[in-house]
């Protein structure tokens, strides 16, 4: 194991926590993605992959798994925060960088992977244009994102705490010019950026163990814990900074939203 990390972190005001609890949540989220797509790391039919870019790598868990599975590939993984481990595969390089800055990568990438970047970018069109410029001809980009909060049988009311939480988080991130509820526009933005053969796969992450299907029930078990951990992380700073809520008001909303998440009679899910 002998990869390396380039540390050039810039001053950033984070909208969500950047601590050990959040890092554990990101690793749990990685497990849910694995359950969702049958242990695969990506769905794009990209091959061969000589160079791969992972945008918003977070804890680096996806990039590490990819580098281990593809020792023939050179992997660059970027993030704003230097929270990645140092004991990494020799074909992996972590760079502390901002995906919204000018891209200085000299190589062309065969695969660009960006997971859960909603709420992180101000200008998606510019980001996708950068991706298009740095992809080799025939290369692929894969965006893996949360679409929205869903429920098909009205067991989650519009005025339920969990519904309100999601709408308020979306409103707060909009005010920060970092839209959260935007993945429904990914496909058209990719087309507008000049990408061809754009494909969209939609999945459901049940909010708890309410499904009868064993596979979905298992995904729901992991999703429940992931969402419970995400509630405060996504809401506390945005709602207090942008919407003028007090910390106490946010905590009351979160307590009620936790009840919705844990209630198996509420058939809510994340549309992914």
C-alpha positions as a printed Julia matrix, in Angstrom:
272×3 Matrix{Float64}:
   0.0    0.0     0.0
   1.77   3.12   -1.12
  -0.5    5.75   -2.64
  -0.19   9.35   -1.6
  -2.25  12.37   -0.63
  -1.75  15.95   -1.75
  -2.92  18.27    1.04
  -3.76  21.8    -0.14
  -7.02  22.4     1.7
  -8.64  25.79    1.23
 -10.77  27.66    3.75
 -14.36  26.48    3.39
 -17.49  26.99    5.46
 -19.11  23.58    5.54
 -22.89  23.38    5.51
 -22.84  19.97    7.18
 -20.58  18.53    9.88
 -17.13  17.27    9.0
 -16.56  14.98   11.96
 -16.19  11.31   12.86
 -19.95  10.77   13.14
 -20.5   12.13    9.63
 -17.61  10.07    8.29
 -19.15   6.91    9.74
 -22.46   7.85    8.1
 -20.76   8.24    4.73
 -19.24   4.77    5.04
 -22.67   3.37    5.98
 -24.13   5.13    2.95
 -21.49   3.42    0.81
 -22.78   0.07    2.09
 -26.35   0.99    1.1
 -25.2    1.79   -2.43
 -23.51  -1.6    -2.55
 -26.71  -3.36   -1.48
 -28.65  -1.39   -4.08
 -26.54  -2.27   -7.13
 -25.56  -5.79   -6.11
 -22.1   -5.0    -4.81
 -21.04  -3.09   -7.9
 -19.25   0.23   -7.58
 -20.71   1.7   -10.76
 -23.1    0.81  -13.57
 -21.52   2.56  -16.55
 -20.11   0.16  -19.2
 -16.73   1.87  -19.08
 -13.78  -0.23  -20.25
 -10.91  -0.23  -20.29
 -10.45   2.22  -17.43
  -6.92   3.56  -17.46
  -7.75   6.73  -15.52
 -10.62   7.31  -13.09
 -11.68  10.47  -11.26
 -13.8   10.32   -8.1
 -15.36  13.71   -7.32
 -16.36  14.47   -3.74
 -14.67  11.34   -2.44
 -15.45  12.03    1.23
 -13.83   9.33    3.33
 -12.38   7.86    0.14
 -14.08   4.5     0.63
 -15.41   4.26   -2.95
 -12.05   5.26   -4.44
 -10.18   2.76   -2.29
 -12.53  -0.07   -3.26
 -12.27   0.91   -6.92
  -8.48   1.09   -6.83
  -8.32  -2.32   -5.16
 -10.65  -3.86   -7.75
  -8.89  -2.17  -10.69
  -5.15  -2.29  -10.04
  -4.59  -1.56  -13.74
  -6.24   1.87  -13.32
  -4.82   5.12  -12.02
  -7.33   6.74   -9.67
  -7.54  10.39   -8.64
 -10.03  11.23   -5.88
 -10.78  14.81   -4.83
 -12.55  16.45   -1.93
 -12.5   19.71   -0.01
 -11.57  18.02    3.24
  -8.46  15.94    4.1
 -10.27  13.17    5.96
  -9.06  10.27    3.81
  -6.75   7.55    5.2
  -3.07   7.43    4.3
  -2.79   3.65    3.97
  -4.16   3.36    0.44
  -3.59   1.39   -2.77
  -0.53   2.45   -4.78
  -2.66   3.35   -7.81
  -4.76   5.87   -5.85
  -4.03   9.55   -5.26
  -6.14  11.77   -3.0
  -6.08  15.5    -3.8
  -7.7   18.19   -1.68
  -9.38  20.23   -4.38
 -12.59  22.04   -5.25
 -14.5   20.58   -8.19
 -15.87  24.05   -8.92
 -12.42  25.56   -9.44
 -10.53  25.48  -12.74
  -9.53  21.9   -13.55
  -5.8   21.39  -14.04
  -5.77  17.63  -14.61
  -3.54  16.76  -17.53
  -4.86  13.27  -18.12
  -8.11  12.32  -19.8
 -10.38  10.1   -17.72
 -12.18   6.97  -18.85
 -14.62   7.2   -15.92
 -15.69  10.13  -13.76
 -17.66   9.15  -10.7
 -19.6   11.67   -8.58
 -21.75  10.4    -5.72
 -24.21  12.4    -3.6
 -23.04  15.77   -4.86
 -26.47  17.39   -4.55
 -26.17  20.23   -2.07
 -22.49  20.67   -2.95
 -22.35  22.46   -6.31
 -23.52  25.93   -7.26
 -23.16  25.51  -11.03
 -23.93  22.02  -12.32
 -23.67  23.1   -15.94
 -20.11  24.31  -15.41
 -19.23  21.12  -13.53
 -20.56  18.89  -16.29
 -18.77  20.98  -18.9
 -15.5   20.39  -17.0
 -16.27  16.67  -16.93
 -16.94  16.61  -20.66
 -13.64  18.37  -21.36
 -11.61  15.9   -19.27
 -13.28  12.68  -20.44
 -11.53  10.81  -23.21
 -13.63  10.12  -26.33
 -15.86   7.2   -25.4
 -15.43   7.83  -21.66
 -18.27   7.76  -19.13
 -19.55   9.89  -16.28
 -21.74   8.38  -13.57
 -23.76  10.49  -11.12
 -25.22   8.67   -8.12
 -27.57  10.94   -6.19
 -30.65  11.17   -4.05
 -33.64  12.31   -6.1
 -36.23  13.12   -3.45
 -38.3   11.81   -0.55
 -41.17   9.59   -1.71
 -44.21   7.69   -0.5
 -46.69   5.85   -2.72
 -49.59   5.23   -0.32
 -50.04   8.5     1.58
 -48.75   7.02    4.84
 -46.34   9.97    4.96
 -48.47  13.09    5.06
 -47.42  16.36    3.44
 -47.43  18.02    6.87
 -45.52  15.19    8.59
 -42.3   16.22   10.32
 -40.15  14.19    7.93
 -41.81  15.82    4.9
 -41.34  19.27    6.41
 -37.71  18.51    7.24
 -36.95  17.62    3.63
 -38.71  20.67    2.2
 -36.96  22.98    4.66
 -33.56  21.45    3.96
 -34.19  21.97    0.26
 -35.21  25.58    0.85
 -32.14  26.3     2.99
 -29.72  24.78    0.49
 -31.39  26.76   -2.3
 -30.67  29.94   -0.34
 -27.03  28.86   -0.1
 -27.02  28.4    -3.89
 -26.22  24.73   -3.36
 -29.47  23.07   -4.49
 -30.27  19.77   -2.81
 -33.44  18.66   -4.62
 -32.05  18.72   -8.13
 -31.24  15.17   -9.29
 -34.41  15.08  -11.41
 -32.58  17.47  -13.74
 -29.39  15.41  -14.06
 -30.39  13.59  -17.22
 -31.34  16.72  -19.16
 -28.26  18.58  -17.95
 -26.05  15.75  -19.16
 -27.75  15.88  -22.56
 -27.4   19.66  -22.67
 -23.69  19.3   -21.89
 -23.26  17.14  -24.98
 -23.25  13.67  -23.47
 -24.8   10.89  -25.54
 -26.28   7.52  -24.6
 -27.49   9.07  -21.32
 -29.15   6.42  -19.17
 -31.05   6.78  -15.93
 -31.66   4.05  -13.35
 -34.04   4.78  -10.47
 -34.01   2.87   -7.16
 -35.86   3.05   -3.86
 -34.29   3.09   -0.44
 -37.07   2.25    2.05
 -36.87   4.49    5.12
 -37.11   1.53    7.5
 -37.97  -2.18    7.46
 -41.54  -1.74    6.2
 -41.15  -3.67    2.87
 -42.06  -7.35    2.72
 -39.33  -8.05    0.19
 -36.28  -9.29    2.12
 -33.76  -7.41    0.01
 -35.61  -4.11    0.34
 -36.17  -4.75    4.03
 -32.42  -5.12    4.47
 -31.77  -1.93    2.52
 -34.37  -0.26    4.72
 -32.54  -1.34    7.85
 -29.35   0.37    6.7
 -31.22   3.37    5.28
 -33.01   3.98    8.58
 -29.72   4.33   10.41
 -28.2    6.4     7.64
 -31.16   8.79    7.58
 -31.33   9.09   11.35
 -27.7   10.18   11.33
 -28.27  12.56    8.41
 -31.24  14.39    9.92
 -29.31  16.82   12.1
 -26.27  16.92    9.82
 -28.34  18.26    6.92
 -30.59  20.56    8.93
 -28.94  22.2    11.92
 -26.56  24.68   10.28
 -28.66  25.35    7.14
 -31.91  25.99    9.03
 -30.32  28.19   11.68
 -28.04  30.1     9.3
 -30.35  30.48    6.31
 -33.91  30.25    7.62
 -33.48  31.89   11.02
 -34.56  28.91   13.1
 -33.35  28.52   16.65
 -31.43  25.4    17.62
 -34.32  24.4    19.88
 -36.85  24.69   17.06
 -34.68  22.52   14.83
 -34.32  19.88   17.54
 -38.11  19.71   18.04
 -38.58  19.12   14.31
 -35.84  16.48   14.27
 -37.37  14.59   17.21
 -40.68  14.33   15.38
 -38.97  13.37   12.1
 -37.14  10.55   13.89
 -40.52   9.16   14.95
 -41.63   9.11   11.29
 -38.44   7.32   10.24
 -38.77   4.64   12.91
 -42.48   4.05   12.31
 -42.95   0.94   10.08
 -46.46   2.07    9.23
 -44.94   5.03    7.39
 -43.95   3.67    3.97
 -41.53   6.41    3.03
 -38.45   5.91    0.88
 -35.62   7.78   -0.76
 -35.93   7.89   -4.53
 -32.37   7.42   -5.8
